[in-house]
Amino acid sequence: MTDFLRAISSLLCGLLVTACATRIPAAAVTWNASAPHLAPAGDAAPGSAATGVGYLRVETDTDVRVNGSLGYDNPRRPFDVYSSAGELVRADIDNRGGRNGEEPLVLSLPAGRYVVASVYGTTYRKVQVEIAPGARTEVFEATLRDAPAVLSR
């Protein structure tokens, strides 16, 4: 009887986890040709374009983390990357770089068009970016803060 109860318990837990997972409709994060997008600010570094890989730096919103009784840190929140077709490429990218997580990381991605999404304040927002080989595309905090919501209310 114990094996039967374990099997039922495992099945119920699996169903609960699946039911609670957040799914974003692909149409909400598909590339929109009429919407603005960000592109690399300058030329690629010499010789770096041959790899077909570009770089993305996203200044996501921060959280406050108490660091002892007299200090605190503001680590960056994670972000998600979707393909231009709205498929999830990478989820929950840990964006806590230097200075105790306050500096964003630089992520390498194949050249192409992507939609970057992250929670800013309490709203899941999206920004369209273009990644060019050997170049860096930057999403500044103000851009993400003012970006449209992924799901409109």
C-alpha positions, -999 to 999 in steps of 0.1 A, spaced: 0 0 0 29 24 7 42 22 -29 6 29 -42 4 60 -19 38 73 -31 28 69 -67 -4 88 -62 14 115 -42 40 119 -69 13 121 -96 -6 148 -77 26 168 -70 35 167 -107 0 178 -118 1 207 -92 35 219 -104 24 218 -141 -8 236 -133 10 264 -115 36 271 -142 32 304 -159 29 302 -196 31 333 -218 13 330 -252 37 332 -281 17 361 -296 25 383 -266 62 380 -271 65 377 -309 86 402 -328 65 432 -339 79 449 -370 61 482 -363 73 484 -327 107 501 -318 137 479 -312 172 483 -298 203 476 -319 240 476 -311 254 511 -304 286 507 -324 306 486 -348 317 451 -339 351 445 -324 377 437 -351 377 400 -359 348 392 -335 321 391 -362 333 358 -376 318 338 -347 282 350 -354 278 357 -317 267 390 -302 263 403 -267 234 416 -246 235 437 -215 201 443 -197 198 467 -168 169 450 -151 151 463 -120 167 457 -86 156 442 -53 168 454 -19 187 429 1 198 437 36 235 431 41 240 431 79 225 457 101 242 487 84 241 480 47 222 467 18 227 456 -18 205 461 -48 209 429 -69 195 428 -104 164 408 -112 165 379 -137 152 382 -173 139 360 -201 148 359 -238 123 349 -264 130 342 -301 114 365 -327 87 338 -331 78 340 -294 95 308 -283 113 309 -250 151 307 -256 164 311 -221 144 316 -189 153 332 -155 188 344 -166 206 353 -134 216 389 -140 236 395 -108 270 405 -119 297 424 -101 294 446 -70 273 421 -51 249 416 -80 243 453 -87 260 452 -121 242 434 -149 259 405 -167 267 405 -204 251 375 -222 263 360 -254 236 351 -280 236 341 -317 230 371 -339 193 377 -346 162 393 -332 149 386 -297 123 399 -273 137 404 -237 112 404 -209 116 411 -172 95 422 -142 100 459 -136 82 470 -105 53 446 -106 48 444 -143 63 419 -168 77 442 -195 92 435 -230 118 451 -252 127 440 -287 165 438 -294 187 430 -323 219 412 -317 247 417 -343 278 395 -345 306 408 -323 286 438 -311 269 446 -278 233 456 -275 223 474 -243 189 477 -227 191 506 -202 170 507 -170 148 536 -182 140 517 -215 128 486 -196 109 507 -170 89 525 -198 85 494 -220 51 480 -228 37 452 -206 39 417 -221 2 411 -212 -21 440 -213 -48 442 -186 
